[in-house]
Amino acid sequence: MALYKTGLANSTKGSSSPSSTSGEYQGQITDLKSQIVAARVTDIVLDENHPKWDIVGEWNGIGAIFYEFVNQSATGTATNYALPYDAQLKTYPLVNEIVLLFSLPDNGMGQSTDSKSYFYLKPLNIWNHPHHDAYPNPTTYGRKQKRDYDATDKGVVVRQVKDKENFDDIDLNSPINPSQNTFVEKVDIHPLMPFMGDSLLEGRYGQSLRFGSTAKSQSEKKNNWSSAGNNGDPITILRNGQPTKVSPEGWIPITENIRQDLSSIYLTSYQQLKTFKVASELYQSYTTPPIVPSLFTQPQIAINSNRVVINASSDSILLSAEKSIGLSTGGSVNIDATSNYISSNDIRLGSKDAKQSILLGDDTIEILRDLTFAIKDLATILQVERNWPEGVLSTSYNSIAGNVIICLDSIMESLNNNSLKSKSTKII
């Protein structure tokens, strides 16, 4: 519907009297008001266990809300419902949050061109907080909410609760479908501190995506990535979960912290992640150690969590680097595979300064076998040799030679059955 049917150019032609034009505009405004209304969510359908599952069209009605109009006596909560406006990007409201409803063409257009239904946008940002923006109906919730919603000295109503023990629970879940009621209000969820030019996407539970930049702000709430680079250098931060030890004053904004947030991915340009001290900075195998992540000021991708799992479900994981690939841990490096292959012109074990060469196993076995045969031949001769020094028979060498032969036979058995060779490691 166009608000000005005749257009701005035609509005000065005098085709209508001022009174008729004013009446026409007033009618259009009234019509517009009837098609865009504010409504309070009274229930929402999120699974098949909801008692009104059939009413909203079963799976086609996922996300359907029931509502009451704000500041109007009519409610329509019995059968009237509204669907999400956007099919691709959805924010499902909580009970008692306020949404805008738009009366728009629906799937009944094939039977009637005037067929319309209400579609809702994401919740209104009443409290300017990502956790929830619920405001119960004052006529039914009454004085119970007064402790939580206080007016500042400037007359602005705010909700500032430090202690969960001392605030009144608001109905945020479905009143008739316990199976979907999983939302728990938390008083210590903080919004993100914005900086000039930022685009922020914040979830209800401390998740966020920041399309930001180096911002050398003068606010007391400074970020920890802008000590290097220039204002405007781009940075993208994906965060899942704020620090476990955080202020209970959940209305005060915070900035991301790569070491304290539960899981993070940082895509930097020329920032310095000065708080990103990694778990191990052992680089003793390097002749020239790499710059540690907390000091690096060139583009890098930093990932931090309690555990990082990379899995290729059907092909390979390929790690490639211009200079080196460093593995550093305070524990152990474990490699388990059916086959391990290392191709290099220079392999050093134990230290980068290792000088001793590794023996070639097969060649060494052959040399030891030849040496053993030679010694055994000598011992065999000594075993039967007879000497008469000064006319007295001496056989002391005979027993020694016999013992040597027994020892050599044992060595030869080991050389011949390959028990001295590694069954898994090969060298060139």
Residue, then its C-alpha position, 0 to 999 in steps of 0.5 A: m500500500a502506498l501512503y501517497k497515491t498521487g505522488l509528491a509532484n501531483s500534490t501541488k496541482g490542486s486537484s483536491s481540496p485541502s480538506s479532502t486531501s487531509g481526509e484521504y491521508q488520515g484514512q490511509i494512516t488509520d489503515l496503516k495503523s490497523q496493519i502494523v500493531a505492537a503485540r505481547v507474546t503470550d505463547i509460542v509453538l516450538d515443538e509437536n507437543h504443544p496443545k495448539w500444534d494442529i491449529v498452527g499447521e503442525w510443522n508448518g507452524i513452527g515459531a507461531i506465536f499467540y499474542e495480545f495487542v499492546n494497549q488494546s482490549a482485543t487479544g486474539t489469543a484463542t486461535n489467532y496466531a502470527l508467523p515469523y516474517d523472515a524465513q531465513l533469519k529468525t529470532y524466536p521471541l520469549v513469552n512477554e516480549i513485544v513484537l511488531l505484527f504486520s498484516l500481509p498476504d498469506n498462503g490463502m491468496g490462491q482462494s482470495t486476493d484479500s487473504k492476509s495474516y499477521f507476521y512478526l518481526k524480532p522482539l522490540n529492544i525494550w531493555n536494550h539487552p540481548h538476553h531478553d526484552a520481556y515486559p509483562n502486561p502491567t494490568t495482570y503482572g501489576r506491582k510484582q514487577k516494581r522491584d525489577y523495573d526501577a526509574t533512574d533519577k532521569g525518569v528512564v525505566v531500567r531493569q538492573v538486577k544483581d542477585k538472582e535470589n532477589f528478583d521476580d521471575i517473569d513468565l518467559n516460557s510457554p504456559i501450556n507446553p512444558s516440553q519446550n520450556t528450556f529458557v532460564e533467565k540469567v542475571d549475569i549475561h552481559p551485552l557487548m560494548p560497541f565501538m564506532g562502525d561495529s556490526l554486532l550480532e548477539g545471542r541470548y546466552g553470551q554468544s556473539l559475532r562482531f564485525g568490528s575494527t581497531a578502535k582506540s576508544q577513550s572509554e573506560k571499556k576498552n577492547n583488548w585488540s587495539s593496542a596496535g594497528n590503526n583505527g579502522d583495521p578490520i577484525t571479525i570475532l566469533r564468540n560462544g559464551q562469556p567468561t565464567k567469572v564475570s560481574p553480576e551486574g549484567w546490564i554493564p557491557i563487556t568486550e570479548n576476551i579470547r583467553q576467558d571466553l568459553s570458545s572464540i575465533y578471531l580473524t585479525s588484520y593488523q591487531q595485536l591480541k595481547t591477552f592471547k597467551v597460548a597454553s605452551e610457548l615451547y619453541q626449543s626445536y626452532t633455531t629462530p622461534p616464531i613470534v608468539p601469538s600475543l605479539f604478532t601484528q600481521p593478519q592471523i586466525a586465532i582459535n581458543s577453547n578447552r578442546v579444539v577438534i578438526n575432523a575430515s569426515s571423508d577426505s584429508i586434513l592438509l596443513s600447509a605453511e610457508k615457514s614452519i608448522g609448530l606443535s607445542t605442548g606442555g604434555s605429549v604429542n601423540i600420533d596414532a595411525t596405521s601408517n606414518y610417513i615422514s619425508s625430509n632431507d634433515i631429520r633430527l631427534g631429541s634436539k635441533d643440535a643433534k649430530q649423531s647419525i642413526l644406524l641403518g638397521d638392515d645394513t647394520i644387521e648384515i655387518l654384525r652377522d658377518l662379524t659374528f660368523a668370523i668370531k665364531d669361526l675363531a672360537t671354533i678353532l680355539q675350542v679344540e686347540r691343544n697346547w703343551p707349554e713346557g711340555v704340560l697340556s693346557t686346555s683353558y682356552n677350550s672352555i672359554a671358546g665354548n662359552v663364546i660359541i654359545c653366546l654367538d649362537s644366541i646373537m646369530e639367532s637374534l640377527n636371523n629372526n629380525s627381532l632386533k629390527s623395528k617392525s614399524t619404523k623405516i629410514i633411508 
